[in-house]
């Protein structure tokens, strides 16, 4: 399982600095890449992201 964490930092119309983070869990890197591409294309402000592999313990 892969965890995709995307953060947007931007300034509102009223001059307030805002930061929003969303987290998705997907089962392959292709889906993780699609999520990142969507935020790169439609996100606002500065976009940062991380993709990590979550290993399940047995």
DOKOLDREN-463341 format. One record per residue (C-alpha): residue number from 0; chain; x, y, z; residue in one letter. Coordinates in steps of 0.25 Angstrom, whole numbers, plus 2048, in hexadecimal, padded with zeros to 3 digits. Example, Ala and Ser with C-alpha at 12.3 -4.5 7.8 and 13.67 -1.06 7.14 Angstrom:
+-----+--------+-----+-----+-----+--------+
: num : chaine :   u :   v :   w : residu :
+-----+--------+-----+-----+-----+--------+
:   0 :      A : 831 : 7EE : 81F :      a :
:   1 :      A : 837 : 7FC : 81D :      s :
+-----+--------+-----+-----+-----+--------+
// end
This chain:
+-----+--------+-----+-----+-----+--------+
: num : chaine :   u :   v :   w : residu :
+-----+--------+-----+-----+-----+--------+
:   0 :      A : 800 : 800 : 800 :      x :
:   1 :      A : 805 : 80E : 7FC :      x :
:   2 :      A : 802 : 81B : 804 :      x :
:   3 :      A : 801 : 828 : 7FC :      x :
:   4 :      A : 802 : 834 : 804 :      x :
:   5 :      A : 7FF : 842 : 7FD :      x :
:   6 :      A : 800 : 84F : 803 :      x :
:   7 :      A : 7FC : 85D : 7FD :      x :
:   8 :      A : 801 : 86A : 803 :      x :
:   9 :      A : 7FA : 877 : 7FE :      x :
:  10 :      A : 7F5 : 884 : 802 :      x :
:  11 :      A : 7E6 : 887 : 802 :      x :
:  12 :      A : 7E0 : 893 : 7FB :      x :
:  13 :      A : 7E0 : 899 : 809 :      x :
:  14 :      A : 7EF : 898 : 80B :      x :
:  15 :      A : 7EE : 88C : 814 :      x :
:  16 :      A : 7F9 : 881 : 812 :      x :
:  17 :      A : 7F3 : 873 : 812 :      x :
:  18 :      A : 7F8 : 865 : 811 :      x :
:  19 :      A : 7F0 : 859 : 80E :      x :
:  20 :      A : 7F4 : 84A : 80E :      x :
:  21 :      A : 7ED : 83E : 808 :      x :
:  22 :      A : 7F1 : 830 : 80A :      x :
:  23 :      A : 7EE : 824 : 800 :      x :
:  24 :      A : 7F1 : 816 : 801 :      x :
:  25 :      A : 7F2 : 80E : 7F4 :      x :
:  26 :      A : 7F7 : 800 : 7F0 :      x :
:  27 :      A : 800 : 804 : 7E5 :      x :
:  28 :      A : 80A : 80F : 7E0 :      x :
:  29 :      A : 802 : 812 : 7D3 :      x :
:  30 :      A : 7F6 : 817 : 7DC :      x :
:  31 :      A : 7FF : 81F : 7E5 :      x :
:  32 :      A : 805 : 826 : 7D8 :      x :
:  33 :      A : 7F7 : 829 : 7D3 :      x :
:  34 :      A : 7F3 : 830 : 7E1 :      x :
:  35 :      A : 800 : 838 : 7E0 :      x :
:  36 :      A : 7FD : 83C : 7D2 :      x :
:  37 :      A : 7EF : 841 : 7D5 :      x :
:  38 :      A : 7F5 : 84A : 7E0 :      x :
:  39 :      A : 800 : 84F : 7D7 :      x :
:  40 :      A : 7F5 : 852 : 7CD :      x :
:  41 :      A : 7EA : 858 : 7D5 :      x :
:  42 :      A : 7F0 : 85B : 7E3 :      x :
:  43 :      A : 7F2 : 869 : 7E8 :      x :
:  44 :      A : 7FE : 870 : 7EE :      x :
:  45 :      A : 80B : 868 : 7F1 :      x :
:  46 :      A : 809 : 859 : 7F0 :      x :
:  47 :      A : 812 : 84F : 7F7 :      x :
:  48 :      A : 810 : 840 : 7F8 :      x :
:  49 :      A : 816 : 833 : 7FD :      x :
:  50 :      A : 813 : 824 : 7F9 :      x :
:  51 :      A : 817 : 81A : 803 :      x :
:  52 :      A : 816 : 80B : 803 :      x :
:  53 :      A : 80E : 806 : 80F :      x :
:  54 :      A : 812 : 7F8 : 813 :      x :
:  55 :      A : 808 : 7F0 : 81B :      x :
:  56 :      A : 80D : 7E8 : 826 :      x :
:  57 :      A : 80A : 7D9 : 827 :      x :
+-----+--------+-----+-----+-----+--------+
// end
